């Protein structure tokens, strides 16, 4: 296992280079070389066992790697231009990806690509289904004033791109959310424009890279906070042990921490302290996107379970189930192209974040204490189902 960690770190460096340059050809070529080297150096048959609800990163190296390389190339080439092509071309590219992904999943021993991704990312499908059903029974109102309300701070001086990093450090100090800045690099100049933010962990907890195309206003600053939430988690993992014990637990836990940071900026305490406002938008923010995220997760679950799905029809049925406006198209979000399974991660992490903030109420001193003791200190040895029971039940 330890030798595979070496190749995974090389892949992370390749991902960082790609996010800094946007050079898709170089990324795909280097990634293929790394995986070929890994398969030559390691007997992968010993890594077929997987852990429920945990990252299973060794699955990156199983299955038909030629197919996986083809998938990577299509994804990376199409992502920057996807908003500029016709619906017909978009569907053609997505159908090609869909078919290749399911072929690859079968070569890796999975029924479909989403099952493969769920296992890789550590998604418990039963918990996901419970959250989807809970959301169906308790619809959150789509008629939110959140978008309109946050416009009042669009021109706030502290939320302008050139001032956001200084504000970020003040916010973290105020809420006692400590980061070892010497181990975290923030990249915010001359980045490709096809993404807003990302966070790459090279060596956890000692080398973390946050990449951000800064956007003015409250929602733009919340994206920076989200990516710093990832950095906080990587930076504060303290569990040492054999193999990959210093890695994050699973994608849901990672996104939960990032959402806690992101949503903090909508709280009365943040708005009052840093924007001199008497607003409290936290509850509205926590509810606002839940229906849409559930709709996307259900759509993805349904299409990958079929051989020849009708994408438009599947989207229409998912929208109807979660009362999402038909004006929103399935082609809008990039995750269907770039990272299948991640809407399931967001649904679970968003639901846990909502319950977490409901439990702590106005006691924001509880945030750092909880994240440190319950999430960061256990690291890879986290008792995930205990955390779920604490926050959901």
BAPA-25893 format. One record per residue (C-alpha): residue number from 1; chain; y, z, x. Coordinates in nm, 2 decimals. Each point is the difference from the previous one (the first is absolute). Layout:
residues N
<pt n="NUM" chain="A" v="Y" w="Z" u="X"/>
...
end
This chain:
residues 393
<pt n="1" chain="A" v="0.00" w="0.00" u="0.00"/>
<pt n="2" chain="A" v="0.25" w="0.09" u="0.28"/>
<pt n="3" chain="A" v="-0.03" w="-0.34" u="0.16"/>
<pt n="4" chain="A" v="0.09" w="-0.17" u="-0.34"/>
<pt n="5" chain="A" v="0.32" w="0.22" u="0.00"/>
<pt n="6" chain="A" v="0.11" w="-0.19" u="0.31"/>
<pt n="7" chain="A" v="-0.02" w="-0.33" u="-0.18"/>
<pt n="8" chain="A" v="0.17" w="0.14" u="-0.31"/>
<pt n="9" chain="A" v="0.29" w="0.11" u="0.21"/>
<pt n="10" chain="A" v="0.02" w="-0.35" u="0.15"/>
<pt n="11" chain="A" v="0.01" w="-0.14" u="-0.36"/>
<pt n="12" chain="A" v="0.29" w="0.24" u="-0.09"/>
<pt n="13" chain="A" v="0.20" w="-0.12" u="0.30"/>
<pt n="14" chain="A" v="-0.06" w="-0.36" u="-0.11"/>
<pt n="15" chain="A" v="0.12" w="0.10" u="-0.35"/>
<pt n="16" chain="A" v="0.31" w="0.15" u="0.15"/>
<pt n="17" chain="A" v="0.07" w="-0.32" u="0.20"/>
<pt n="18" chain="A" v="-0.04" w="-0.20" u="-0.32"/>
<pt n="19" chain="A" v="0.24" w="0.22" u="-0.20"/>
<pt n="20" chain="A" v="0.26" w="-0.02" u="0.28"/>
<pt n="21" chain="A" v="-0.03" w="-0.38" u="0.05"/>
<pt n="22" chain="A" v="-0.15" w="-0.15" u="-0.32"/>
<pt n="23" chain="A" v="-0.22" w="-0.22" u="0.22"/>
<pt n="24" chain="A" v="-0.31" w="-0.04" u="-0.22"/>
<pt n="25" chain="A" v="-0.18" w="-0.24" u="0.23"/>
<pt n="26" chain="A" v="0.01" w="0.24" u="0.29"/>
<pt n="27" chain="A" v="-0.11" w="0.29" u="-0.23"/>
<pt n="28" chain="A" v="-0.30" w="-0.18" u="-0.13"/>
<pt n="29" chain="A" v="-0.11" w="-0.13" u="0.34"/>
<pt n="30" chain="A" v="0.03" w="0.35" u="0.16"/>
<pt n="31" chain="A" v="-0.17" w="0.17" u="-0.29"/>
<pt n="32" chain="A" v="-0.29" w="-0.24" u="0.02"/>
<pt n="33" chain="A" v="-0.04" w="0.06" u="0.38"/>
<pt n="34" chain="A" v="0.00" w="0.38" u="-0.05"/>
<pt n="35" chain="A" v="-0.27" w="-0.01" u="-0.27"/>
<pt n="36" chain="A" v="-0.21" w="-0.24" u="0.20"/>
<pt n="37" chain="A" v="0.02" w="0.23" u="0.30"/>
<pt n="38" chain="A" v="-0.09" w="0.30" u="-0.22"/>
<pt n="39" chain="A" v="-0.31" w="-0.17" u="-0.14"/>
<pt n="40" chain="A" v="-0.11" w="-0.09" u="0.35"/>
<pt n="41" chain="A" v="0.05" w="0.35" u="0.14"/>
<pt n="42" chain="A" v="-0.13" w="0.21" u="-0.29"/>
<pt n="43" chain="A" v="-0.33" w="0.00" u="-0.20"/>
<pt n="44" chain="A" v="0.16" w="0.00" u="-0.35"/>
<pt n="45" chain="A" v="-0.33" w="0.07" u="-0.18"/>
<pt n="46" chain="A" v="0.05" w="0.37" u="0.08"/>
<pt n="47" chain="A" v="0.32" w="0.01" u="-0.21"/>
<pt n="48" chain="A" v="-0.13" w="-0.12" u="-0.34"/>
<pt n="49" chain="A" v="0.02" w="0.36" u="-0.14"/>
<pt n="50" chain="A" v="0.32" w="0.07" u="-0.19"/>
<pt n="51" chain="A" v="0.17" w="0.31" u="-0.11"/>
<pt n="52" chain="A" v="0.12" w="0.03" u="-0.36"/>
<pt n="53" chain="A" v="0.38" w="0.03" u="-0.05"/>
<pt n="54" chain="A" v="0.07" w="-0.02" u="0.38"/>
<pt n="55" chain="A" v="0.13" w="-0.29" u="0.21"/>
<pt n="56" chain="A" v="-0.30" w="-0.20" u="0.12"/>
<pt n="57" chain="A" v="0.18" w="-0.20" u="0.27"/>
<pt n="58" chain="A" v="-0.32" w="-0.12" u="0.16"/>
<pt n="59" chain="A" v="-0.03" w="-0.24" u="-0.30"/>
<pt n="60" chain="A" v="0.27" w="-0.21" u="0.17"/>
<pt n="61" chain="A" v="-0.28" w="-0.12" u="0.23"/>
<pt n="62" chain="A" v="-0.28" w="-0.08" u="-0.24"/>
<pt n="63" chain="A" v="-0.08" w="-0.32" u="-0.20"/>
<pt n="64" chain="A" v="0.08" w="-0.36" u="0.08"/>
<pt n="65" chain="A" v="0.29" w="0.03" u="0.24"/>
<pt n="66" chain="A" v="0.07" w="-0.38" u="-0.01"/>
<pt n="67" chain="A" v="0.07" w="0.04" u="-0.37"/>
<pt n="68" chain="A" v="0.22" w="0.30" u="0.06"/>
<pt n="69" chain="A" v="0.20" w="-0.19" u="0.26"/>
<pt n="70" chain="A" v="0.05" w="-0.28" u="-0.25"/>
<pt n="71" chain="A" v="0.12" w="0.25" u="-0.26"/>
<pt n="72" chain="A" v="0.24" w="0.16" u="0.25"/>
<pt n="73" chain="A" v="0.15" w="-0.34" u="0.09"/>
<pt n="74" chain="A" v="0.06" w="-0.10" u="-0.37"/>
<pt n="75" chain="A" v="0.15" w="0.34" u="-0.08"/>
<pt n="76" chain="A" v="0.24" w="0.00" u="0.29"/>
<pt n="77" chain="A" v="0.11" w="-0.36" u="-0.04"/>
<pt n="78" chain="A" v="0.06" w="0.02" u="-0.37"/>
<pt n="79" chain="A" v="0.17" w="0.34" u="-0.02"/>
<pt n="80" chain="A" v="0.34" w="-0.10" u="0.13"/>
<pt n="81" chain="A" v="0.02" w="-0.31" u="-0.22"/>
<pt n="82" chain="A" v="-0.17" w="0.12" u="-0.32"/>
<pt n="83" chain="A" v="0.33" w="0.05" u="-0.19"/>
<pt n="84" chain="A" v="0.11" w="-0.36" u="0.07"/>
<pt n="85" chain="A" v="-0.31" w="-0.19" u="-0.13"/>
<pt n="86" chain="A" v="-0.08" w="-0.12" u="-0.34"/>
<pt n="87" chain="A" v="-0.23" w="0.19" u="-0.24"/>
<pt n="88" chain="A" v="-0.27" w="-0.27" u="0.05"/>
<pt n="89" chain="A" v="0.01" w="0.04" u="0.38"/>
<pt n="90" chain="A" v="0.00" w="0.38" u="-0.02"/>
<pt n="91" chain="A" v="-0.30" w="0.00" u="-0.23"/>
<pt n="92" chain="A" v="-0.18" w="-0.25" u="0.23"/>
<pt n="93" chain="A" v="0.05" w="0.22" u="0.30"/>
<pt n="94" chain="A" v="-0.09" w="0.32" u="-0.18"/>
<pt n="95" chain="A" v="-0.32" w="-0.16" u="-0.14"/>
<pt n="96" chain="A" v="-0.10" w="-0.10" u="0.35"/>
<pt n="97" chain="A" v="0.06" w="0.35" u="0.13"/>
<pt n="98" chain="A" v="-0.18" w="0.15" u="-0.30"/>
<pt n="99" chain="A" v="-0.31" w="-0.22" u="0.06"/>
<pt n="100" chain="A" v="-0.01" w="0.06" u="0.38"/>
<pt n="101" chain="A" v="0.05" w="0.38" u="-0.04"/>
<pt n="102" chain="A" v="-0.29" w="0.03" u="-0.24"/>
<pt n="103" chain="A" v="-0.22" w="-0.21" u="0.23"/>
<pt n="104" chain="A" v="0.09" w="0.22" u="0.30"/>
<pt n="105" chain="A" v="-0.07" w="0.32" u="-0.21"/>
<pt n="106" chain="A" v="-0.35" w="-0.12" u="-0.08"/>
<pt n="107" chain="A" v="-0.06" w="-0.08" u="0.37"/>
<pt n="108" chain="A" v="0.10" w="0.37" u="0.07"/>
<pt n="109" chain="A" v="-0.24" w="0.13" u="-0.26"/>
<pt n="110" chain="A" v="0.24" w="0.06" u="-0.29"/>
<pt n="111" chain="A" v="0.01" w="-0.13" u="-0.35"/>
<pt n="112" chain="A" v="0.36" w="-0.13" u="0.03"/>
<pt n="113" chain="A" v="0.30" w="0.03" u="0.22"/>
<pt n="114" chain="A" v="0.17" w="0.28" u="-0.20"/>
<pt n="115" chain="A" v="-0.31" w="0.22" u="0.04"/>
<pt n="116" chain="A" v="0.02" w="-0.07" u="0.38"/>
<pt n="117" chain="A" v="0.37" w="0.09" u="0.01"/>
<pt n="118" chain="A" v="-0.05" w="0.31" u="-0.21"/>
<pt n="119" chain="A" v="-0.27" w="0.12" u="0.25"/>
<pt n="120" chain="A" v="0.21" w="-0.10" u="0.30"/>
<pt n="121" chain="A" v="0.31" w="0.19" u="-0.13"/>
<pt n="122" chain="A" v="-0.18" w="0.30" u="-0.14"/>
<pt n="123" chain="A" v="0.07" w="-0.06" u="-0.37"/>
<pt n="124" chain="A" v="-0.22" w="0.19" u="-0.25"/>
<pt n="125" chain="A" v="-0.04" w="-0.25" u="-0.28"/>
<pt n="126" chain="A" v="-0.09" w="0.28" u="-0.25"/>
<pt n="127" chain="A" v="0.32" w="0.19" u="0.06"/>
<pt n="128" chain="A" v="0.20" w="-0.33" u="-0.03"/>
<pt n="129" chain="A" v="-0.16" w="-0.07" u="-0.34"/>
<pt n="130" chain="A" v="0.08" w="0.35" u="-0.12"/>
<pt n="131" chain="A" v="0.37" w="-0.05" u="0.09"/>
<pt n="132" chain="A" v="0.01" w="-0.34" u="-0.16"/>
<pt n="133" chain="A" v="-0.14" w="0.14" u="-0.32"/>
<pt n="134" chain="A" v="0.24" w="0.30" u="0.01"/>
<pt n="135" chain="A" v="0.29" w="-0.24" u="0.04"/>
<pt n="136" chain="A" v="-0.12" w="-0.21" u="-0.29"/>
<pt n="137" chain="A" v="-0.01" w="0.31" u="-0.22"/>
<pt n="138" chain="A" v="0.34" w="0.12" u="0.11"/>
<pt n="139" chain="A" v="0.22" w="-0.30" u="0.05"/>
<pt n="140" chain="A" v="0.32" w="0.06" u="0.19"/>
<pt n="141" chain="A" v="0.30" w="-0.16" u="-0.15"/>
<pt n="142" chain="A" v="0.10" w="-0.33" u="0.15"/>
<pt n="143" chain="A" v="0.35" w="0.04" u="-0.14"/>
<pt n="144" chain="A" v="0.14" w="0.19" u="0.30"/>
<pt n="145" chain="A" v="0.36" w="0.02" u="0.10"/>
<pt n="146" chain="A" v="-0.10" w="0.06" u="0.36"/>
<pt n="147" chain="A" v="0.09" w="-0.34" u="0.13"/>
<pt n="148" chain="A" v="0.35" w="0.02" u="-0.16"/>
<pt n="149" chain="A" v="0.06" w="0.36" u="0.13"/>
<pt n="150" chain="A" v="-0.08" w="-0.07" u="0.36"/>
<pt n="151" chain="A" v="0.26" w="-0.28" u="0.01"/>
<pt n="152" chain="A" v="0.27" w="0.27" u="0.01"/>
<pt n="153" chain="A" v="-0.09" w="0.07" u="0.37"/>
<pt n="154" chain="A" v="-0.04" w="-0.36" u="0.11"/>
<pt n="155" chain="A" v="0.32" w="0.02" u="0.20"/>
<pt n="156" chain="A" v="-0.03" w="0.37" u="0.11"/>
<pt n="157" chain="A" v="0.10" w="0.02" u="0.37"/>
<pt n="158" chain="A" v="-0.29" w="0.21" u="0.11"/>
<pt n="159" chain="A" v="-0.25" w="-0.25" u="-0.16"/>
<pt n="160" chain="A" v="0.13" w="-0.30" u="0.18"/>
<pt n="161" chain="A" v="-0.25" w="-0.15" u="0.24"/>
<pt n="162" chain="A" v="0.20" w="0.10" u="0.31"/>
<pt n="163" chain="A" v="0.00" w="0.36" u="-0.11"/>
<pt n="164" chain="A" v="-0.35" w="0.05" u="-0.14"/>
<pt n="165" chain="A" v="-0.17" w="0.12" u="0.31"/>
<pt n="166" chain="A" v="0.26" w="0.27" u="0.06"/>
<pt n="167" chain="A" v="-0.04" w="0.10" u="-0.37"/>
<pt n="168" chain="A" v="-0.38" w="0.00" u="0.04"/>
<pt n="169" chain="A" v="0.01" w="0.25" u="0.28"/>
<pt n="170" chain="A" v="0.23" w="0.23" u="-0.20"/>
<pt n="171" chain="A" v="-0.22" w="-0.02" u="-0.31"/>
<pt n="172" chain="A" v="-0.32" w="0.09" u="0.21"/>
<pt n="173" chain="A" v="0.18" w="0.29" u="0.16"/>
<pt n="174" chain="A" v="0.13" w="0.13" u="-0.34"/>
<pt n="175" chain="A" v="-0.35" w="-0.01" u="-0.15"/>
<pt n="176" chain="A" v="-0.16" w="0.13" u="0.32"/>
<pt n="177" chain="A" v="-0.22" w="-0.31" u="0.03"/>
<pt n="178" chain="A" v="-0.04" w="-0.02" u="0.38"/>
<pt n="179" chain="A" v="-0.08" w="-0.30" u="0.20"/>
<pt n="180" chain="A" v="-0.04" w="-0.03" u="0.38"/>
<pt n="181" chain="A" v="0.25" w="-0.28" u="0.04"/>
<pt n="182" chain="A" v="-0.11" w="-0.07" u="0.36"/>
<pt n="183" chain="A" v="-0.33" w="-0.12" u="-0.15"/>
<pt n="184" chain="A" v="0.15" w="-0.21" u="-0.27"/>
<pt n="185" chain="A" v="0.18" w="-0.33" u="0.05"/>
<pt n="186" chain="A" v="0.21" w="-0.16" u="-0.27"/>
<pt n="187" chain="A" v="0.04" w="-0.38" u="0.01"/>
<pt n="188" chain="A" v="0.28" w="-0.13" u="-0.22"/>
<pt n="189" chain="A" v="0.15" w="-0.31" u="0.18"/>
<pt n="190" chain="A" v="-0.11" w="-0.37" u="0.00"/>
<pt n="191" chain="A" v="-0.31" w="0.06" u="-0.21"/>
<pt n="192" chain="A" v="-0.15" w="-0.27" u="-0.22"/>
<pt n="193" chain="A" v="0.13" w="0.01" u="-0.36"/>
<pt n="194" chain="A" v="-0.33" w="-0.04" u="-0.19"/>
<pt n="195" chain="A" v="-0.04" w="0.38" u="-0.02"/>
<pt n="196" chain="A" v="0.24" w="0.30" u="-0.04"/>
<pt n="197" chain="A" v="-0.19" w="0.28" u="0.17"/>
<pt n="198" chain="A" v="-0.32" w="0.09" u="0.18"/>
<pt n="199" chain="A" v="-0.15" w="0.27" u="0.22"/>
<pt n="200" chain="A" v="-0.25" w="-0.06" u="0.27"/>
<pt n="201" chain="A" v="-0.20" w="0.28" u="0.17"/>
<pt n="202" chain="A" v="-0.12" w="-0.10" u="0.35"/>
<pt n="203" chain="A" v="-0.11" w="0.33" u="0.14"/>
<pt n="204" chain="A" v="0.00" w="0.28" u="-0.26"/>
<pt n="205" chain="A" v="0.19" w="0.23" u="0.04"/>
<pt n="206" chain="A" v="0.18" w="-0.12" u="0.31"/>
<pt n="207" chain="A" v="0.12" w="-0.36" u="-0.06"/>
<pt n="208" chain="A" v="0.14" w="-0.09" u="-0.34"/>
<pt n="209" chain="A" v="0.22" w="-0.31" u="-0.09"/>
<pt n="210" chain="A" v="0.22" w="-0.02" u="-0.31"/>
<pt n="211" chain="A" v="0.12" w="-0.35" u="-0.08"/>
<pt n="212" chain="A" v="0.28" w="-0.03" u="-0.26"/>
<pt n="213" chain="A" v="0.23" w="-0.28" u="-0.12"/>
<pt n="214" chain="A" v="0.26" w="0.24" u="-0.14"/>
<pt n="215" chain="A" v="0.14" w="-0.05" u="-0.35"/>
<pt n="216" chain="A" v="0.31" w="0.17" u="-0.12"/>
<pt n="217" chain="A" v="-0.01" w="0.26" u="-0.28"/>
<pt n="218" chain="A" v="-0.23" w="0.27" u="-0.13"/>
<pt n="219" chain="A" v="-0.31" w="-0.21" u="-0.05"/>
<pt n="220" chain="A" v="0.04" w="-0.16" u="0.34"/>
<pt n="221" chain="A" v="0.03" w="0.34" u="0.16"/>
<pt n="222" chain="A" v="-0.31" w="0.11" u="-0.19"/>
<pt n="223" chain="A" v="-0.20" w="-0.27" u="0.17"/>
<pt n="224" chain="A" v="0.10" w="0.13" u="0.34"/>
<pt n="225" chain="A" v="-0.10" w="0.35" u="-0.11"/>
<pt n="226" chain="A" v="-0.34" w="-0.14" u="-0.12"/>
<pt n="227" chain="A" v="-0.07" w="-0.15" u="0.35"/>
<pt n="228" chain="A" v="0.11" w="0.32" u="0.17"/>
<pt n="229" chain="A" v="-0.24" w="0.18" u="-0.23"/>
<pt n="230" chain="A" v="-0.28" w="-0.19" u="0.16"/>
<pt n="231" chain="A" v="0.14" w="0.08" u="0.35"/>
<pt n="232" chain="A" v="0.02" w="0.37" u="-0.10"/>
<pt n="233" chain="A" v="-0.37" w="0.00" u="-0.10"/>
<pt n="234" chain="A" v="-0.12" w="-0.17" u="0.32"/>
<pt n="235" chain="A" v="0.23" w="0.20" u="0.22"/>
<pt n="236" chain="A" v="-0.11" w="0.34" u="-0.15"/>
<pt n="237" chain="A" v="-0.38" w="-0.05" u="-0.01"/>
<pt n="238" chain="A" v="-0.12" w="0.29" u="0.21"/>
<pt n="239" chain="A" v="-0.38" w="-0.01" u="-0.04"/>
<pt n="240" chain="A" v="-0.17" w="-0.09" u="0.32"/>
<pt n="241" chain="A" v="-0.37" w="-0.08" u="0.02"/>
<pt n="242" chain="A" v="-0.26" w="-0.27" u="0.08"/>
<pt n="243" chain="A" v="0.02" w="-0.37" u="-0.08"/>
<pt n="244" chain="A" v="0.30" w="-0.09" u="-0.22"/>
<pt n="245" chain="A" v="0.09" w="0.36" u="-0.12"/>
<pt n="246" chain="A" v="0.37" w="-0.05" u="0.08"/>
<pt n="247" chain="A" v="0.02" w="-0.30" u="-0.24"/>
<pt n="248" chain="A" v="0.14" w="0.03" u="-0.35"/>
<pt n="249" chain="A" v="-0.25" w="0.09" u="-0.28"/>
<pt n="250" chain="A" v="0.04" w="-0.29" u="-0.24"/>
<pt n="251" chain="A" v="0.26" w="-0.24" u="-0.13"/>
<pt n="252" chain="A" v="0.06" w="0.21" u="-0.32"/>
<pt n="253" chain="A" v="0.09" w="0.31" u="0.21"/>
<pt n="254" chain="A" v="0.23" w="-0.21" u="0.22"/>
<pt n="255" chain="A" v="0.18" w="-0.15" u="-0.29"/>
<pt n="256" chain="A" v="0.02" w="0.34" u="-0.18"/>
<pt n="257" chain="A" v="0.20" w="0.14" u="0.30"/>
<pt n="258" chain="A" v="0.22" w="-0.31" u="0.01"/>
<pt n="259" chain="A" v="0.07" w="0.02" u="-0.37"/>
<pt n="260" chain="A" v="0.09" w="0.37" u="0.03"/>
<pt n="261" chain="A" v="0.27" w="-0.10" u="0.25"/>
<pt n="262" chain="A" v="0.11" w="-0.31" u="-0.20"/>
<pt n="263" chain="A" v="0.04" w="0.19" u="-0.33"/>
<pt n="264" chain="A" v="0.18" w="0.29" u="0.16"/>
<pt n="265" chain="A" v="0.32" w="-0.20" u="0.01"/>
<pt n="266" chain="A" v="0.01" w="-0.02" u="-0.38"/>
<pt n="267" chain="A" v="-0.01" w="0.38" u="-0.03"/>
<pt n="268" chain="A" v="0.30" w="0.21" u="-0.12"/>
<pt n="269" chain="A" v="0.00" w="0.18" u="0.33"/>
<pt n="270" chain="A" v="0.03" w="-0.31" u="0.21"/>
<pt n="271" chain="A" v="0.25" w="-0.17" u="-0.24"/>
<pt n="272" chain="A" v="0.21" w="0.32" u="-0.02"/>
<pt n="273" chain="A" v="0.00" w="0.08" u="0.37"/>
<pt n="274" chain="A" v="0.05" w="-0.35" u="0.15"/>
<pt n="275" chain="A" v="0.17" w="-0.20" u="-0.28"/>
<pt n="276" chain="A" v="0.19" w="0.28" u="-0.18"/>
<pt n="277" chain="A" v="-0.17" w="-0.09" u="-0.33"/>
<pt n="278" chain="A" v="-0.12" w="0.21" u="-0.29"/>
<pt n="279" chain="A" v="-0.27" w="-0.26" u="-0.09"/>
<pt n="280" chain="A" v="-0.38" w="0.07" u="0.02"/>
<pt n="281" chain="A" v="-0.20" w="-0.32" u="0.00"/>
<pt n="282" chain="A" v="-0.32" w="0.13" u="0.14"/>
<pt n="283" chain="A" v="-0.20" w="0.01" u="-0.32"/>
<pt n="284" chain="A" v="0.13" w="-0.34" u="-0.10"/>
<pt n="285" chain="A" v="-0.10" w="-0.15" u="0.34"/>
<pt n="286" chain="A" v="-0.35" w="0.16" u="-0.01"/>
<pt n="287" chain="A" v="-0.06" w="-0.15" u="-0.35"/>
<pt n="288" chain="A" v="0.18" w="-0.33" u="0.04"/>
<pt n="289" chain="A" v="-0.25" w="-0.22" u="0.18"/>
<pt n="290" chain="A" v="-0.33" w="0.16" u="-0.11"/>
<pt n="291" chain="A" v="-0.08" w="-0.25" u="-0.28"/>
<pt n="292" chain="A" v="0.07" w="-0.29" u="0.23"/>
<pt n="293" chain="A" v="-0.21" w="0.12" u="0.29"/>
<pt n="294" chain="A" v="-0.29" w="0.07" u="-0.24"/>
<pt n="295" chain="A" v="0.04" w="-0.35" u="-0.15"/>
<pt n="296" chain="A" v="-0.02" w="-0.15" u="0.35"/>
<pt n="297" chain="A" v="-0.30" w="0.21" u="0.10"/>
<pt n="298" chain="A" v="-0.19" w="-0.08" u="-0.32"/>
<pt n="299" chain="A" v="0.08" w="-0.38" u="0.04"/>
<pt n="300" chain="A" v="-0.14" w="0.01" u="0.35"/>
<pt n="301" chain="A" v="-0.31" w="0.20" u="-0.11"/>
<pt n="302" chain="A" v="-0.07" w="-0.25" u="-0.27"/>
<pt n="303" chain="A" v="0.04" w="-0.33" u="0.19"/>
<pt n="304" chain="A" v="-0.21" w="0.10" u="0.30"/>
<pt n="305" chain="A" v="-0.29" w="0.10" u="-0.23"/>
<pt n="306" chain="A" v="-0.02" w="-0.35" u="-0.14"/>
<pt n="307" chain="A" v="-0.11" w="-0.33" u="0.17"/>
<pt n="308" chain="A" v="0.26" w="-0.22" u="-0.16"/>
<pt n="309" chain="A" v="0.28" w="0.21" u="-0.16"/>
<pt n="310" chain="A" v="0.29" w="-0.14" u="-0.19"/>
<pt n="311" chain="A" v="0.29" w="0.17" u="0.19"/>
<pt n="312" chain="A" v="0.26" w="-0.05" u="-0.26"/>
<pt n="313" chain="A" v="-0.22" w="0.13" u="-0.28"/>
<pt n="314" chain="A" v="-0.12" w="0.30" u="0.20"/>
<pt n="315" chain="A" v="0.37" w="0.08" u="0.07"/>
<pt n="316" chain="A" v="0.09" w="-0.03" u="-0.36"/>
<pt n="317" chain="A" v="-0.28" w="0.24" u="-0.11"/>
<pt n="318" chain="A" v="0.10" w="0.25" u="0.27"/>
<pt n="319" chain="A" v="0.37" w="-0.01" u="-0.10"/>
<pt n="320" chain="A" v="-0.10" w="0.05" u="-0.36"/>
<pt n="321" chain="A" v="-0.21" w="0.31" u="0.08"/>
<pt n="322" chain="A" v="0.28" w="0.17" u="0.19"/>
<pt n="323" chain="A" v="0.29" w="-0.13" u="-0.20"/>
<pt n="324" chain="A" v="0.15" w="-0.19" u="0.29"/>
<pt n="325" chain="A" v="0.25" w="-0.28" u="-0.08"/>
<pt n="326" chain="A" v="-0.15" w="-0.35" u="0.02"/>
<pt n="327" chain="A" v="0.32" w="-0.10" u="0.19"/>
<pt n="328" chain="A" v="-0.16" w="0.15" u="0.31"/>
<pt n="329" chain="A" v="-0.24" w="-0.25" u="0.15"/>
<pt n="330" chain="A" v="-0.31" w="0.08" u="0.21"/>
<pt n="331" chain="A" v="0.14" w="-0.22" u="0.27"/>
<pt n="332" chain="A" v="0.30" w="0.23" u="0.06"/>
<pt n="333" chain="A" v="-0.16" w="0.28" u="0.21"/>
<pt n="334" chain="A" v="-0.13" w="-0.09" u="0.34"/>
<pt n="335" chain="A" v="-0.30" w="0.24" u="0.02"/>
<pt n="336" chain="A" v="-0.23" w="-0.24" u="-0.19"/>
<pt n="337" chain="A" v="0.05" w="-0.24" u="0.30"/>
<pt n="338" chain="A" v="0.05" w="0.24" u="0.29"/>
<pt n="339" chain="A" v="-0.20" w="0.32" u="-0.07"/>
<pt n="340" chain="A" v="-0.25" w="0.00" u="-0.29"/>
<pt n="341" chain="A" v="-0.09" w="0.34" u="-0.12"/>
<pt n="342" chain="A" v="0.34" w="0.15" u="0.08"/>
<pt n="343" chain="A" v="0.11" w="0.02" u="-0.36"/>
<pt n="344" chain="A" v="-0.29" w="0.24" u="-0.06"/>
<pt n="345" chain="A" v="0.13" w="0.21" u="0.30"/>
<pt n="346" chain="A" v="0.35" w="0.01" u="-0.15"/>
<pt n="347" chain="A" v="-0.13" w="0.09" u="-0.35"/>
<pt n="348" chain="A" v="-0.20" w="0.30" u="0.14"/>
<pt n="349" chain="A" v="0.27" w="0.11" u="0.25"/>
<pt n="350" chain="A" v="0.28" w="-0.04" u="-0.26"/>
<pt n="351" chain="A" v="-0.20" w="0.21" u="-0.25"/>
<pt n="352" chain="A" v="-0.06" w="0.27" u="0.25"/>
<pt n="353" chain="A" v="0.37" w="0.00" u="0.10"/>
<pt n="354" chain="A" v="0.10" w="0.04" u="-0.36"/>
<pt n="355" chain="A" v="-0.23" w="0.30" u="-0.04"/>
<pt n="356" chain="A" v="0.11" w="0.15" u="0.33"/>
<pt n="357" chain="A" v="0.37" w="0.00" u="-0.09"/>
<pt n="358" chain="A" v="-0.08" w="0.14" u="-0.35"/>
<pt n="359" chain="A" v="-0.18" w="0.29" u="0.17"/>
<pt n="360" chain="A" v="0.27" w="0.09" u="0.26"/>
<pt n="361" chain="A" v="0.28" w="-0.02" u="-0.25"/>
<pt n="362" chain="A" v="0.33" w="0.07" u="0.18"/>
<pt n="363" chain="A" v="-0.16" w="0.17" u="0.29"/>
<pt n="364" chain="A" v="0.06" w="-0.28" u="0.26"/>
<pt n="365" chain="A" v="-0.09" w="0.25" u="0.29"/>
<pt n="366" chain="A" v="-0.36" w="-0.05" u="-0.12"/>
<pt n="367" chain="A" v="-0.01" w="-0.37" u="0.11"/>
<pt n="368" chain="A" v="-0.03" w="0.05" u="0.37"/>
<pt n="369" chain="A" v="-0.22" w="0.30" u="-0.04"/>
<pt n="370" chain="A" v="-0.24" w="-0.19" u="-0.22"/>
<pt n="371" chain="A" v="-0.01" w="-0.31" u="0.21"/>
<pt n="372" chain="A" v="-0.05" w="0.19" u="0.32"/>
<pt n="373" chain="A" v="-0.27" w="0.24" u="-0.11"/>
<pt n="374" chain="A" v="-0.18" w="-0.21" u="-0.26"/>
<pt n="375" chain="A" v="0.03" w="-0.35" u="0.13"/>
<pt n="376" chain="A" v="0.10" w="-0.03" u="0.37"/>
<pt n="377" chain="A" v="-0.19" w="0.29" u="0.15"/>
<pt n="378" chain="A" v="-0.34" w="-0.10" u="-0.14"/>
<pt n="379" chain="A" v="0.06" w="-0.36" u="0.11"/>
<pt n="380" chain="A" v="-0.32" w="-0.21" u="-0.02"/>
<pt n="381" chain="A" v="-0.19" w="0.31" u="-0.12"/>
<pt n="382" chain="A" v="0.20" w="0.04" u="-0.31"/>
<pt n="383" chain="A" v="-0.18" w="0.12" u="-0.32"/>
<pt n="384" chain="A" v="0.12" w="-0.29" u="-0.21"/>
<pt n="385" chain="A" v="-0.16" w="0.11" u="-0.32"/>
<pt n="386" chain="A" v="0.14" w="0.35" u="0.03"/>
<pt n="387" chain="A" v="0.35" w="-0.16" u="0.03"/>
<pt n="388" chain="A" v="-0.07" w="-0.21" u="-0.31"/>
<pt n="389" chain="A" v="-0.11" w="0.29" u="-0.20"/>
<pt n="390" chain="A" v="0.31" w="0.20" u="0.10"/>
<pt n="391" chain="A" v="0.24" w="-0.27" u="-0.10"/>
<pt n="392" chain="A" v="-0.17" w="-0.16" u="-0.30"/>
<pt n="393" chain="A" v="-0.18" w="0.28" u="-0.18"/>
end
